[in-house]
Amino acid sequence: MTALPAIVDELENVLKEGSTDRRIVILQRVTDLFVNNSASFNAEQIQLFDHVIGQLASEIENRAMAELSSRLAPVANAPAGVIRRLAAHDSIEVSGPVLAASQKLTDSDLVQLSQTKSQEHLAQIARRPALNAAVTDVLVDRGNSAVAHTLADNSGARFSETGFWQLVTRAEGDDGLSEAVARRADIPPHLFRQILLQATDKVRQRLLSSAQPESRRPLEKILAEIASEAKHKSISRDYAAAQKHVQSLGQETERIKGELLVFAKRNKLAELISALSVLSSGSGRRRRNRSDRTYCALLCGSPAHGLPKNFSIVSKTALRTVRH
């Protein structure tokens, strides 16, 4: 520290003269002194460096500021005031190094910066080796696609339930983000299932092909369940539309019988089941008569009407279904 008083005296002269070149020279000397001896300085001494460096850096060009940022960013006990000033600088060349690495920025600092600065600033914050949920909540909410991708790839980032949900929601339609989110070790099981549910087949196959043996089987099980659920939902949608169509035929039994043959010949199973349901189990306020049920039974038991070969089996199954 013996060199600092002399530098402080020189600083006063530099500030009076207003020479930018002299400012930069002195700033480099002060920075060298601090960086090379930072581990030995106490809090009071660091505060003095904060004042001196802050004074020197107040009126210098961005290139010198960017150099200062790069040198102070990895220093664990760097002057906090200078670090905050560098982090808030509009030029990403100046702010980037400290945003990405400085330990002197608190969660409160990072939240405020994430709420107010540009997407370039947010992208640098998203690269930090450790990020708490309070910060990632803002980054996921405000950040663009590049920020979201960086966060998803950052194993040191932690997310709240809300933040994870937002990340999963943003991943829909984005194969790269979907894959990155699905690969996170900390993703909750229900959100892992959701990301697989909305992922494309291409993403699912890549996840399967790269899965470790111990995780491959659970992944295959979830994908099989998703495929089964999708099939059932598709059938339900088809059946709902078919019911609406059959209902549009009105209450005329003979007309429904005629359409029944058309449905069967065209292999429209959803409409076929809906029509059989009407004829066999009753519709509206009354039960269908005995002749209607006999007609269904004849159709289900005989291919004589020119129906598909599997019609009998399908119809019998349909009848059992609708009766229960």
Backbone hydrogen bonds in HBPLUS format (Angstrom, degrees):
<---DONOR---> <-ACCEPTOR-->    atom                        ^
c    i                          cat <-CA-CA->   ^        H-A-AA   ^      H-
h    n   atom  resd res      DA  || num        DHA   H-A  angle D-A-AA Bond
n    s   type  num  typ     dist DA aas  dist angle  dist       angle   num
A0004-LEU N   A0001-MET O   3.08 MM   3  5.38 143.9  2.22 106.6 116.7     1
A0007-ILE N   A0003-ALA O   3.14 MM   4  6.39 152.6  2.22 147.3 155.5     2
A0007-ILE N   A0004-LEU O   2.98 MM   3  4.96 113.8  2.44  97.3 113.9     3
A0008-VAL N   A0004-LEU O   2.81 MM   4  6.06 152.4  1.88 158.1 166.8     4
A0009-ASP N   A0005-PRO O   2.96 MM   4  6.26 157.6  2.02 148.3 153.5     5
A0010-GLU N   A0006-ALA O   3.01 MM   4  6.26 155.5  2.07 142.5 149.5     6
A0011-LEU N   A0007-ILE O   2.73 MM   4  5.94 142.1  1.87 141.0 152.7     7
A0012-GLU N   A0008-VAL O   3.11 MM   4  6.47 150.5  2.20 148.9 154.0     8
A0014-VAL N   A0010-GLU O   2.93 MM   4  6.24 154.4  2.00 149.4 157.1     9
A0015-LEU N   A0011-LEU O   2.87 MM   4  6.10 161.4  1.90 158.3 162.2    10
A0016-LYS N   A0012-GLU O   3.13 MM   4  6.29 146.8  2.25 138.7 147.1    11
A0017-GLU N   A0013-ASN O   2.96 MM   4  6.20 156.2  2.02 147.9 154.3    12
A0018-GLY N   A0014-VAL O   2.82 MM   4  5.95 150.2  1.91 149.5 157.9    13
A0023-ARG N   A0019-SER O   3.01 MM   4  6.23 151.5  2.10 142.7 151.2    14
A0024-ILE N   A0020-THR O   3.00 MM   4  6.31 159.1  2.04 152.9 157.0    15
A0025-VAL N   A0021-ASP O   3.09 MM   4  6.38 160.1  2.13 149.8 154.8    16
A0026-ILE N   A0022-ARG O   2.96 MM   4  6.15 169.8  1.97 155.4 157.8    17
A0027-LEU N   A0023-ARG O   2.78 MM   4  5.95 157.7  1.83 151.0 158.4    18
A0028-GLN N   A0024-ILE O   2.94 MM   4  6.14 156.1  2.00 148.3 153.6    19
A0029-ARG N   A0025-VAL O   3.10 MM   4  6.41 154.1  2.17 145.5 152.4    20
A0030-VAL N   A0026-ILE O   2.86 MM   4  6.13 164.9  1.88 158.4 162.1    21
A0031-THR N   A0027-LEU O   2.85 MM   4  5.97 160.6  1.88 148.8 154.8    22
A0032-ASP N   A0028-GLN O   2.90 MM   4  6.03 157.5  1.95 143.8 150.1    23
A0033-LEU N   A0029-ARG O   2.98 MM   4  6.19 163.2  2.01 148.3 152.8    24
A0034-PHE N   A0030-VAL O   2.94 MM   4  6.22 157.0  1.99 148.8 155.0    25
A0035-VAL N   A0031-THR O   2.84 MM   4  5.98 175.4  1.85 162.3 162.2    26
A0036-ASN N   A0032-ASP O   2.99 MM   4  5.92 165.4  2.01 150.8 155.3    27
A0037-ASN N   A0034-PHE O   3.13 MM   3  5.36 142.4  2.28 103.3 114.1    28
A0038-SER N   A0034-PHE O   2.74 MM   4  5.21 103.6  2.33 154.7 168.9    29
A0040-SER N   A0037-ASN O   2.99 MM   3  5.73 154.5  2.05 123.8 131.0    30
A0041-PHE N   A0038-SER O   3.29 MM   3  5.51 163.7  2.32 108.9 113.7    31
A0046-ILE N   A0042-ASN O   2.97 MM   4  6.23 159.0  2.01 156.1 162.6    32
A0047-GLN N   A0043-ALA O   2.99 MM   4  6.18 148.1  2.09 142.1 150.6    33
A0048-LEU N   A0044-GLU O   3.14 MM   4  6.47 144.7  2.27 140.1 149.1    34
A0048-LEU N   A0045-GLN O   3.10 MM   3  5.06 120.1  2.48  92.4 107.1    35
A0049-PHE N   A0045-GLN O   3.02 MM   4  6.43 156.5  2.08 149.3 155.2    36
A0050-ASP N   A0046-ILE O   2.86 MM   4  6.12 149.9  1.95 144.2 153.4    37
A0051-HIS N   A0047-GLN O   3.05 MM   4  6.35 150.7  2.14 142.6 149.1    38
A0052-VAL N   A0048-LEU O   2.93 MM   4  6.25 166.8  1.95 155.2 158.3    39
A0053-ILE N   A0049-PHE O   2.81 MM   4  5.83 171.3  1.81 156.8 159.2    40
A0054-GLY N   A0050-ASP O   2.99 MM   4  5.82 149.5  2.09 133.1 142.6    41
A0055-GLN N   A0051-HIS O   2.98 MM   4  6.17 153.3  2.05 146.3 152.7    42
A0056-LEU N   A0052-VAL O   3.04 MM   4  6.33 161.8  2.08 152.4 157.0    43
A0057-ALA N   A0053-ILE O   2.90 MM   4  5.97 152.7  1.98 149.9 157.1    44
A0065-MET N   A0061-GLU O   3.16 MM   4  6.46 154.2  2.23 146.7 154.6    45
A0066-ALA N   A0062-ASN O   2.73 MM   4  5.90 154.2  1.79 153.1 159.3    46
A0067-GLU N   A0063-ARG O   3.13 MM   4  6.39 150.8  2.22 140.0 147.3    47
A0068-LEU N   A0064-ALA O   3.02 MM   4  6.26 156.9  2.08 143.7 149.8    48
A0069-SER N   A0065-MET O   2.90 MM   4  6.17 157.0  1.95 149.2 155.4    49
A0070-SER N   A0066-ALA O   3.02 MM   4  6.26 159.3  2.06 146.9 151.7    50
A0071-ARG N   A0067-GLU O   3.06 MM   4  6.30 150.2  2.15 146.6 154.5    51
A0072-LEU N   A0068-LEU O   2.97 MM   4  6.16 153.5  2.04 152.1 159.0    52
A0073-ALA N   A0069-SER O   2.93 MM   4  5.79 147.5  2.04 149.3 156.5    53
A0075-VAL N   A0072-LEU O   3.04 MM   3  5.34 153.4  2.11 114.1 122.5    54
A0078-ALA N   A0075-VAL O   3.31 MM   3  5.32 151.0  2.40 118.1 113.2    55
A0083-ILE N   A0079-PRO O   3.08 MM   4  6.29 162.5  2.11 153.9 159.4    56
A0084-ARG N   A0080-ALA O   2.95 MM   4  6.16 161.6  1.99 152.7 156.8    57
A0085-ARG N   A0081-GLY O   3.08 MM   4  6.30 154.3  2.14 143.8 151.0    58
A0086-LEU N   A0082-VAL O   2.91 MM   4  6.17 162.1  1.94 154.9 159.6    59
A0087-ALA N   A0083-ILE O   2.89 MM   4  6.07 159.0  1.93 151.1 157.1    60
A0088-ALA N   A0084-ARG O   3.14 MM   4  6.26 142.8  2.29 141.2 149.2    61
A0089-HIS N   A0086-LEU O   3.17 MM   3  5.26 159.2  2.21 104.7 111.1    62
A0094-VAL N   A0091-SER O   3.07 MM   3  5.41 136.1  2.27 103.6 114.9    63
A0095-SER N   A0091-SER O   2.98 MM   4  6.28 171.5  1.98 157.0 158.8    64
A0096-GLY N   A0092-ILE O   2.73 MM   4  4.98 149.6  1.82 128.3 137.5    65
A0099-LEU N   A0095-SER O   2.99 MM   4  6.05 162.1  2.02 163.8 168.6    66
A0100-ALA N   A0096-GLY O   3.02 MM   4  6.10 154.8  2.08 156.8 162.2    67
A0101-ALA N   A0097-PRO O   3.15 MM   4  6.18 136.3  2.35 136.9 147.7    68
A0102-SER N   A0098-VAL O   2.95 MM   4  4.67 146.8  2.07 118.0 128.4    69
A0110-LEU N   A0106-THR O   2.93 MM   4  6.25 164.5  1.96 155.2 158.8    70
A0111-VAL N   A0107-ASP O   2.82 MM   4  5.99 155.7  1.88 151.3 157.7    71
A0112-GLN N   A0108-SER O   3.09 MM   4  6.24 167.3  2.11 147.5 150.8    72
A0113-LEU N   A0109-ASP O   2.96 MM   4  6.20 162.4  1.99 152.5 157.7    73
A0114-SER N   A0110-LEU O   2.85 MM   4  5.92 153.1  1.92 142.3 150.3    74
A0115-GLN N   A0111-VAL O   2.97 MM   4  6.16 138.1  2.15 143.7 154.7    75
A0116-THR N   A0113-LEU O   3.25 MM   3  5.28 140.3  2.41  96.3 107.0    76
A0117-LYS N   A0113-LEU O   2.90 MM   4  5.51 160.3  1.94 153.7 155.0    77
A0121-HIS N   A0118-SER O   3.08 MM   3  5.21 119.9  2.46  97.0 111.2    78
A0122-LEU N   A0118-SER O   3.02 MM   4  6.42 157.3  2.07 148.6 155.1    79
A0123-ALA N   A0119-GLN O   2.90 MM   4  6.09 150.8  1.98 145.4 152.9    80
A0124-GLN N   A0120-GLU O   3.22 MM   4  6.51 148.5  2.33 141.3 148.3    81
A0125-ILE N   A0121-HIS O   3.05 MM   4  6.41 157.6  2.10 151.1 157.4    82
A0126-ALA N   A0122-LEU O   2.92 MM   4  6.13 154.1  1.99 148.0 155.2    83
A0127-ARG N   A0124-GLN O   3.13 MM   3  5.29 149.2  2.23 101.5 110.7    84
A0128-ARG N   A0125-ILE O   3.08 MM   3  5.58 166.8  2.10 117.7 121.9    85
A0131-LEU N   A0156-GLY O   3.13 MM  25  6.25 159.5  2.17 133.0 129.4    86
A0158-ARG N   A0131-LEU O   2.88 MM  27  5.94 142.8  2.02 143.9 155.1    87
A0135-VAL N   A0132-ASN O   3.04 MM   3  5.66 136.1  2.24 114.3 124.6    88
A0136-THR N   A0132-ASN O   3.12 MM   4  6.46 166.1  2.14 152.8 156.8    89
A0137-ASP N   A0133-ALA O   2.90 MM   4  5.85 152.8  1.98 149.6 154.6    90
A0138-VAL N   A0135-VAL O   3.10 MM   3  5.51 123.1  2.44 106.6 118.8    91
A0139-LEU N   A0135-VAL O   3.08 MM   4  6.40 162.0  2.12 151.0 156.6    92
A0140-VAL N   A0136-THR O   2.84 MM   4  5.89 165.7  1.86 153.3 155.8    93
A0141-ASP N   A0137-ASP O   3.21 MM   4  6.25 150.5  2.30 134.5 142.7    94
A0142-ARG N   A0138-VAL O   2.82 MM   4  5.95 166.1  1.84 159.1 162.0    95
A0143-GLY N   A0139-LEU O   2.71 MM   4  5.03 145.7  1.82 133.6 144.3    96
A0148-ALA N   A0144-ASN O   3.04 MM   4  6.37 161.1  2.08 155.3 160.8    97
A0149-HIS N   A0145-SER O   2.95 MM   4  6.20 159.6  1.99 153.1 158.1    98
A0150-THR N   A0146-ALA O   3.01 MM   4  6.21 159.6  2.05 146.1 151.6    99
A0151-LEU N   A0147-VAL O   2.95 MM   4  6.18 161.1  1.98 152.8 157.7   100
A0152-ALA N   A0148-ALA O   2.96 MM   4  6.16 164.3  1.99 150.4 154.7   101
A0153-ASP N   A0149-HIS O   3.06 MM   4  6.25 146.9  2.17 145.6 153.9   102
A0154-ASN N   A0151-LEU O   3.01 MM   3  5.03 148.6  2.11 101.8 111.8   103
A0157-ALA N   A0154-ASN O   3.14 MM   3  5.56 167.1  2.16 113.9 117.5   104
A0164-PHE N   A0160-SER O   2.91 MM   4  6.12 159.4  1.95 151.8 156.7   105
A0165-TRP N   A0161-GLU O   2.97 MM   4  6.17 159.7  2.01 147.5 153.3   106
A0166-GLN N   A0162-THR O   2.96 MM   4  6.23 159.2  2.00 150.3 155.8   107
A0167-LEU N   A0163-GLY O   2.97 MM   4  6.20 151.9  2.05 143.6 151.5   108
A0168-VAL N   A0164-PHE O   2.88 MM   4  6.15 159.4  1.92 153.5 158.7   109
A0169-THR N   A0165-TRP O   2.85 MM   4  6.07 159.2  1.89 150.5 156.8   110
A0170-ARG N   A0166-GLN O   2.91 MM   4  6.09 157.2  1.96 146.2 152.1   111
A0171-ALA N   A0167-LEU O   3.07 MM   4  6.22 130.2  2.32 135.8 148.7   112
A0171-ALA N   A0168-VAL O   3.12 MM   3  5.06 131.9  2.36  93.1 106.5   113
A0172-GLU N   A0169-THR O   3.33 MM   3  5.78 158.4  2.38 108.5 114.2   114
A0174-ASP N   A0171-ALA O   2.91 MM   3  5.15 160.9  1.95 135.3 134.2   115
A0178-SER N   A0174-ASP O   2.89 MM   4  6.02 162.5  1.92 158.2 164.1   116
A0179-GLU N   A0175-ASP O   2.98 MM   4  6.14 163.4  2.01 151.9 155.4   117
A0180-ALA N   A0176-GLY O   3.07 MM   4  6.26 159.7  2.11 143.8 149.7   118
A0181-VAL N   A0177-LEU O   2.90 MM   4  6.05 164.8  1.92 155.5 158.9   119
A0182-ALA N   A0178-SER O   2.96 MM   4  6.08 161.1  2.00 147.7 153.5   120
A0183-ARG N   A0179-GLU O   3.07 MM   4  6.21 139.1  2.24 142.4 152.2   121
A0184-ARG N   A0181-VAL O   3.17 MM   3  5.46 159.6  2.21 108.4 114.7   122
A0191-LEU N   A0188-PRO O   3.03 MM   3  5.39 128.4  2.31 108.0 121.6   123
A0192-PHE N   A0188-PRO O   2.89 MM   4  6.17 145.8  2.01 153.8 164.9   124
A0193-ARG N   A0189-PRO O   3.00 MM   4  6.26 156.0  2.05 149.1 154.5   125
A0194-GLN N   A0190-HIS O   3.15 MM   4  6.29 147.2  2.26 127.7 136.6   126
A0195-ILE N   A0191-LEU O   2.88 MM   4  6.08 157.1  1.93 146.0 150.9   127
A0196-LEU N   A0192-PHE O   3.09 MM   4  6.30 151.4  2.18 142.8 150.4   128
A0197-LEU N   A0193-ARG O   2.86 MM   4  6.06 147.7  1.96 143.7 153.6   129
A0198-GLN N   A0194-GLN O   3.10 MM   4  6.37 151.6  2.18 149.8 154.9   130
A0199-ALA N   A0195-ILE O   3.04 MM   4  5.91 119.2  2.43 131.6 146.1   131
A0199-ALA N   A0196-LEU O   3.33 MM   3  4.99 141.9  2.49  90.2 100.8   132
A0204-ARG N   A0200-THR O   3.06 MM   4  6.40 165.9  2.08 155.1 159.1   133
A0205-GLN N   A0201-ASP O   2.91 MM   4  6.07 159.0  1.95 150.5 155.5   134
A0206-ARG N   A0202-LYS O   3.08 MM   4  6.31 153.4  2.16 142.7 149.9   135
A0207-LEU N   A0203-VAL O   2.95 MM   4  6.20 158.8  1.99 154.4 160.0   136
A0208-LEU N   A0204-ARG O   2.95 MM   4  6.17 154.7  2.01 146.0 153.2   137
A0209-SER N   A0205-GLN O   2.89 MM   4  6.04 164.4  1.91 150.6 154.6   138
A0210-SER N   A0206-ARG O   3.15 MM   4  6.22 141.1  2.31 140.9 149.5   139
A0211-ALA N   A0208-LEU O   3.29 MM   3  5.21 154.4  2.35  99.3 106.8   140
A0215-SER N   A0212-GLN O   2.93 MM   3  5.42 142.3  2.07 115.3 126.3   141
A0216-ARG N   A0212-GLN O   2.89 MM   4  5.89 128.9  2.16 155.3 169.8   142
A0219-LEU N   A0215-SER O   3.21 MM   4  6.25 154.6  2.27 141.9 149.4   143
A0220-GLU N   A0216-ARG O   2.86 MM   4  6.13 155.7  1.92 152.8 159.7   144
A0221-LYS N   A0217-ARG O   2.95 MM   4  6.20 152.7  2.03 151.1 158.7   145
A0222-ILE N   A0218-PRO O   3.03 MM   4  6.32 160.4  2.07 149.6 153.5   146
A0223-LEU N   A0219-LEU O   3.01 MM   4  6.23 164.5  2.03 152.1 156.4   147
A0224-ALA N   A0220-GLU O   2.92 MM   4  6.07 148.6  2.02 142.8 151.4   148
A0225-GLU N   A0221-LYS O   2.99 MM   4  6.27 154.9  2.06 147.7 154.3   149
A0226-ILE N   A0222-ILE O   2.91 MM   4  6.18 156.3  1.97 150.1 156.9   150
A0227-ALA N   A0223-LEU O   2.96 MM   4  6.15 157.2  2.01 143.8 149.7   151
A0228-SER N   A0224-ALA O   3.00 MM   4  6.22 155.9  2.06 145.8 152.1   152
A0229-GLU N   A0225-GLU O   2.91 MM   4  6.14 160.6  1.95 150.7 155.9   153
A0230-ALA N   A0226-ILE O   2.90 MM   4  6.09 156.0  1.96 148.3 155.1   154
A0231-LYS N   A0227-ALA O   3.04 MM   4  6.24 151.8  2.12 142.7 150.0   155
A0232-HIS N   A0228-SER O   3.01 MM   4  6.30 160.1  2.05 150.1 155.0   156
A0233-LYS N   A0229-GLU O   2.91 MM   4  6.12 156.3  1.96 148.9 155.5   157
A0234-SER N   A0230-ALA O   2.98 MM   4  6.15 152.0  2.06 142.5 150.2   158
A0235-ILE N   A0231-LYS O   2.97 MM   4  6.25 156.0  2.03 148.1 154.5   159
A0236-SER N   A0232-HIS O   2.88 MM   4  6.11 158.2  1.93 147.3 153.6   160
A0237-ARG N   A0233-LYS O   2.93 MM   4  6.17 155.5  1.99 146.5 152.6   161
A0238-ASP N   A0234-SER O   2.94 MM   4  6.18 160.6  1.98 147.8 153.3   162
A0239-TYR N   A0235-ILE O   2.79 MM   4  5.99 158.7  1.84 152.1 158.4   163
A0240-ALA N   A0236-SER O   2.92 MM   4  6.08 155.7  1.98 145.7 151.9   164
A0241-ALA N   A0237-ARG O   3.09 MM   4  6.33 160.1  2.13 148.0 152.8   165
A0242-ALA N   A0238-ASP O   2.87 MM   4  6.09 151.2  1.96 144.1 153.2   166
A0243-GLN N   A0239-TYR O   2.83 MM   4  6.04 158.3  1.87 151.7 156.7   167
A0244-LYS N   A0240-ALA O   3.14 MM   4  6.36 156.2  2.20 142.1 148.2   168
A0245-HIS N   A0241-ALA O   3.03 MM   4  6.33 150.8  2.12 143.2 151.0   169
A0246-VAL N   A0242-ALA O   2.89 MM   4  6.18 165.6  1.91 158.1 161.2   170
A0247-GLN N   A0243-GLN O   2.87 MM   4  6.01 158.8  1.91 149.8 155.9   171
A0248-SER N   A0244-LYS O   3.11 MM   4  6.30 135.1  2.33 134.3 145.5   172
A0248-SER N   A0245-HIS O   3.05 MM   3  5.12 127.6  2.33  94.7 109.0   173
A0249-LEU N   A0246-VAL O   2.98 MM   3  5.33 155.2  2.05 107.6 115.7   174
A0250-GLY N   A0247-GLN O   3.14 MM   3  5.68 165.0  2.16 113.3 118.0   175
A0256-ILE N   A0252-GLU O   3.12 MM   4  6.44 155.3  2.18 149.3 156.3   176
A0257-LYS N   A0253-THR O   2.89 MM   4  6.20 154.4  1.95 152.2 159.8   177
A0258-GLY N   A0254-GLU O   3.01 MM   4  6.28 155.9  2.07 145.7 151.5   178
A0259-GLU N   A0255-ARG O   2.99 MM   4  6.30 157.1  2.05 147.2 153.3   179
A0260-LEU N   A0256-ILE O   2.83 MM   4  6.00 140.8  1.99 143.6 155.2   180
A0263-PHE N   A0259-GLU O   2.83 MM   4  6.14 162.6  1.86 160.0 164.1   181
A0264-ALA N   A0260-LEU O   3.04 MM   4  6.25 161.0  2.08 147.8 152.7   182
A0265-LYS N   A0261-LEU O   2.96 MM   4  6.15 167.7  1.98 152.0 155.0   183
A0266-ARG N   A0262-VAL O   3.03 MM   4  6.15 148.2  2.13 147.7 156.0   184
A0268-LYS N   A0263-PHE O   2.86 MM   5  4.95 162.7  1.89 152.2 151.8   185
A0267-ASN N   A0264-ALA O   3.06 MM   3  4.94 157.3  2.11 101.6 108.0   186
A0272-LEU N   A0268-LYS O   2.91 MM   4  6.08 151.3  1.99 148.4 157.9   187
A0273-ILE N   A0269-LEU O   2.83 MM   4  6.03 162.4  1.86 153.8 156.7   188
A0274-SER N   A0270-ALA O   3.07 MM   4  6.28 158.7  2.12 144.1 150.2   189
A0275-ALA N   A0271-GLU O   2.90 MM   4  6.10 159.9  1.94 149.1 154.2   190
A0276-LEU N   A0272-LEU O   2.89 MM   4  6.11 164.0  1.92 152.4 157.0   191
A0277-SER N   A0273-ILE O   2.88 MM   4  6.01 148.7  1.98 144.1 153.0   192
A0278-VAL N   A0274-SER O   3.13 MM   4  6.45 150.7  2.22 143.5 150.1   193
A0279-LEU N   A0275-ALA O   3.05 MM   4  6.37 162.1  2.09 152.9 157.1   194
A0280-SER N   A0276-LEU O   2.84 MM   4  5.82 152.4  1.91 150.3 157.0   195
A0281-SER N   A0277-SER O   3.11 MM   4  5.69 159.3  2.15 138.9 144.1   196
A0292-ASP N   A0289-ASN O   3.13 MM   3  5.51 127.6  2.41 104.2 116.7   197
A0293-ARG N   A0289-ASN O   3.36 MM   4  6.80 156.5  2.42 148.6 154.5   198
A0294-THR N   A0290-ARG O   2.89 MM   4  6.13 154.8  1.96 150.8 158.7   199
A0295-TYR N   A0291-SER O   2.91 MM   4  6.04 154.3  1.98 143.4 149.9   200
A0296-CYS N   A0292-ASP O   3.10 MM   4  6.42 156.6  2.16 146.1 151.5   201
A0297-ALA N   A0293-ARG O   3.00 MM   4  6.23 158.4  2.05 146.4 152.4   202
A0298-LEU N   A0294-THR O   2.92 MM   4  6.19 155.2  1.98 151.8 158.0   203
A0299-LEU N   A0295-TYR O   3.00 MM   4  6.27 160.0  2.04 148.9 154.2   204
A0300-CYS N   A0296-CYS O   2.90 MM   4  6.10 156.0  1.96 149.8 156.7   205
A0301-GLY N   A0297-ALA O   3.09 MM   4  6.15 129.2  2.35 137.7 149.8   206
A0301-GLY N   A0298-LEU O   3.24 MM   3  5.22 136.4  2.44  93.7 105.5   207
A0302-SER N   A0298-LEU O   3.12 MM   4  6.07 122.9  2.46 146.2 156.8   208
A0306-GLY N   A0303-PRO O   3.20 MM   3  5.97 152.9  2.28 127.8 127.7   209
A0311-PHE N   A0308-PRO O   3.03 MM   3  5.23 161.9  2.07 111.2 115.8   210
A0314-VAL N   A0310-ASN O   3.00 MM   4  6.23 171.9  2.01 159.7 162.2   211
A0315-SER N   A0311-PHE O   2.78 MM   4  5.85 165.3  1.80 155.9 160.3   212
A0316-LYS N   A0312-SER O   2.96 MM   4  6.08 163.8  1.99 147.9 152.5   213
A0317-THR N   A0313-ILE O   3.00 MM   4  6.18 162.1  2.03 150.0 155.2   214
A0318-ALA N   A0314-VAL O   2.83 MM   4  6.04 156.6  1.89 147.6 154.9   215
A0319-LEU N   A0315-SER O   2.80 MM   4  6.06 158.5  1.85 153.6 158.8   216
A0320-ARG N   A0316-LYS O   3.00 MM   4  6.24 161.0  2.03 149.0 153.7   217
A0321-THR N   A0317-THR O   2.96 MM   4  6.17 152.7  2.03 145.4 153.5   218
A0322-VAL N   A0318-ALA O   2.91 MM   4  6.19 168.8  1.92 160.1 160.8   219
A0323-ARG N   A0319-LEU O   3.00 MM   4  6.06 147.8  2.11 145.5 153.8   220
A0324-HIS N   A0321-THR O   3.19 MM   3  5.46 140.4  2.36 102.4 113.1   221
